[in-house]
Amino acid sequence: MKFLVIKKKEYETYYSSLLKCSILESIGEIKILSPELKPLPKVYIKCFCKDKNGNIQFYKDGFTDLRGKFNYVTLNSDLINKVKKFSILIMSKEYGSLIKKCKPPKMIKGKNNESSYEQFKNYRQEVKNRFLNNKQNMISNQNQEDYHPPAMISKMLDFIK
């Protein structure tokens, strides 16, 4: 038996960072938390995209909101239709920097496997409505006085807002 072994070296850059990062690819949202798991507002985020032709270009930048969230997908153009993947730079003066990679949301793909801003808005609203309907059903099935939502439901609601 012969085995052919190809040596492959991979390098990964290490960034000194205390940031906790959660990416919701299904809706194109990133949430940044401190080491104490508190949302971090005013964290700078810069997104680049690689299109289907292999070209890399600037896509969007901005700061996280008071909930520590940033929507990296939505633009007022159809550039999302051409995106193959994203590279996201996250920079905080206090907690360091990170680079994350992710794909565009799959659930908002339309005809010819393309995304559109309108489909994204509809999908996001549909997810939010489903969650709120489930929450209302849970409340109506229990006594209003004894109902205390579990911490997990509260956290999920934060992601949808």
C-alpha positions in Angstrom: 0.0 0.0 0.0 1.1 3.5 -0.8 0.0 6.5 1.0 0.5 9.9 -0.4 0.7 12.6 2.3 0.5 16.2 1.4 1.9 18.6 4.0 -0.3 21.5 4.6 0.5 24.3 6.9 -2.3 26.6 8.3 -1.8 29.7 10.3 -4.3 31.5 12.3 -3.8 35.0 13.8 -4.3 35.2 17.5 -6.0 38.4 18.8 -5.8 39.3 22.4 -9.4 39.8 23.2 -11.9 39.4 26.0 -14.9 39.9 23.8 -17.6 37.3 23.6 -19.3 37.2 20.2 -22.5 35.5 19.0 -23.4 35.5 15.3 -27.0 34.7 14.2 -26.4 33.9 10.6 -30.1 33.2 10.0 -30.9 36.9 10.4 -27.5 38.5 9.8 -27.0 39.8 13.3 -24.0 39.9 15.6 -24.1 40.4 19.4 -21.1 41.5 21.4 -20.8 40.8 25.1 -18.3 41.7 27.8 -16.5 38.9 29.8 -19.3 39.4 32.4 -21.8 38.6 29.6 -23.2 42.1 29.5 -24.1 43.7 26.1 -21.4 46.1 24.8 -22.6 49.2 23.1 -20.4 51.4 20.9 -18.2 48.5 19.7 -16.9 49.3 16.1 -17.7 46.7 13.5 -16.5 46.6 9.9 -17.7 44.1 7.4 -16.1 43.0 4.2 -17.6 40.5 1.7 -16.3 38.1 -0.9 -18.6 38.0 -3.9 -19.3 35.0 -6.1 -16.6 36.1 -8.5 -14.0 36.1 -5.7 -13.7 39.9 -5.4 -13.3 41.2 -1.9 -14.9 44.6 -1.1 -16.1 46.7 1.8 -19.7 46.0 2.7 -20.8 47.9 5.8 -19.5 49.4 9.1 -20.9 50.9 12.2 -21.3 50.5 15.9 -23.2 48.2 18.1 -26.4 49.6 19.7 -27.3 49.7 23.4 -28.1 45.9 23.2 -24.7 45.2 21.9 -26.1 44.2 18.5 -25.2 45.1 14.9 -27.0 44.0 11.8 -24.3 43.2 9.2 -26.6 42.2 6.3 -29.1 45.0 5.6 -28.2 47.6 3.0 -30.3 49.7 0.8 -28.9 48.0 -2.3 -28.9 44.5 -3.8 -25.3 43.8 -3.0 -26.4 40.9 -0.7 -27.4 39.0 -3.9 -23.7 38.7 -4.8 -22.2 37.9 -1.4 -20.6 34.5 -0.9 -19.2 35.1 2.6 -18.5 37.8 5.1 -15.4 38.7 7.1 -16.2 40.9 10.2 -13.7 42.9 12.2 -14.8 43.7 15.7 -12.9 46.4 17.7 -13.3 47.5 21.3 -10.9 49.9 23.0 -11.4 48.1 26.4 -11.7 44.5 25.4 -9.6 44.0 22.2 -10.4 42.8 18.7 -11.7 39.8 16.9 -12.2 38.7 13.3 -15.1 36.4 12.5 -16.2 34.8 9.2 -19.7 33.9 8.3 -22.0 33.2 5.4 -25.0 35.3 4.3 -28.4 34.2 5.7 -29.6 31.0 3.9 -33.3 31.4 4.8 -33.8 34.6 2.8 -32.6 33.1 -0.5 -35.1 33.7 -3.3 -35.2 32.7 -7.0 -31.9 31.5 -8.4 -30.6 31.2 -4.8 -30.4 35.0 -4.5 -31.3 37.1 -1.4 -33.1 40.4 -1.4 -33.6 43.0 1.2 -37.4 42.7 1.1 -37.2 38.9 1.6 -34.9 39.5 4.6 -37.3 42.0 6.2 -40.2 39.6 5.8 -38.2 36.6 7.1 -37.1 38.5 10.2 -40.6 39.7 10.9 -42.0 36.2 10.5 -39.4 34.8 13.0 -40.3 37.5 15.5 -44.1 36.9 15.1 -43.7 33.2 15.6 -41.7 33.7 18.8 -44.2 36.3 20.2 -47.2 34.0 19.3 -45.5 31.1 21.2 -44.8 33.4 24.1 -48.5 34.6 24.2 -49.7 31.0 24.1 -47.5 30.1 27.0 -48.9 33.0 29.0 -52.5 32.3 28.2 -52.1 28.6 29.2 -50.9 29.6 32.7 -52.2 31.8 35.5 -51.0 35.4 35.0 -50.0 35.6 38.6 -47.7 32.6 38.7 -46.1 33.2 35.3 -42.4 34.1 35.4 -40.7 33.7 32.1 -37.5 31.6 32.3 -34.2 33.3 31.7 -33.8 31.5 28.3 -37.0 33.1 26.9 -35.9 36.5 28.0 -32.5 36.0 26.2 -34.3 34.7 23.1 -36.5 37.8 23.1 -33.3 40.0 23.2 -32.0 38.3 20.1 -35.2 39.0 18.2 -35.7 42.7 19.1 
